[in-house]
Amino acid sequence: MSDPVRAAGCVLWRRATHGGTEICLVHRPRYDDWSFPKGKLKRGESPLHAALREVLEETGHHCAPGAALPTARYLANGRPKEVSYWAAEATRGTFVPNDEVDRLAWLTPSAARTRLTRPGDRVQLDAFLSTRH
């Protein structure tokens, strides 16, 4: 078995003006999917640093990392993949569409749950929500 592809990302969130919590999902045209911002680790990079870098690259937002969330493990193109996740509060920034991410959506938790393309991503959403109560 080959070593897993290592990646990291965040369940990026912000306080909504109506008092609730909004979750950030990104749309990747290459895969036509909605997911949390995430990406592969660079050589020598820690998972948390990679997660924060990917959030900034994909969403244009800086963030403050919080609790670690469950690691996602699945096959991608026939290879095992491990994605480490953290909860992260958006602090400042502006989204600019790019080749990798063409759309961004701030959604209620229930709308985010529905929009996520991979059902397995709901594990991280549920874990995040359990830390908020």
C-alpha positions, 0 to 999 in steps of 0.5 A: 500500500502506498503512503497516503497523500497528505492534505489539510483544511479548515471548516472556516466559519464566521459569526452571522449578522443574525447571530448564528454561525455561517460556514464557508464552502468553496466550489472547485470547477475542476471537480465541480464540487462544494467542499471545505477549503483544503489542499496538499501539504508542501514538503516539510510543511506542518498540517496546520500551516498547510490548512491556514495557507490553503484557506488563504489561497482558496478563500482570500481569508485569514483565520484563527485556528481552533479545535482539531477536527476528525481526519478524513481518510478516503481513496482519491484517484485510487490512492489513500488520502488523509486530510487533517482538519481544524475549525477556524474563524475567519478574521479578515479577507476578501474572496477573489475567484481564481482557477482553483476556486471560482465560487465561495458561499457562506451558508447556515450549517444546515445549508452547508450540510446539504451543499457538501458534495462528499457525504463524508465531509459532514463528519467534520461539520458535525464535529465542528458544530459539537464544539460550538455548543 
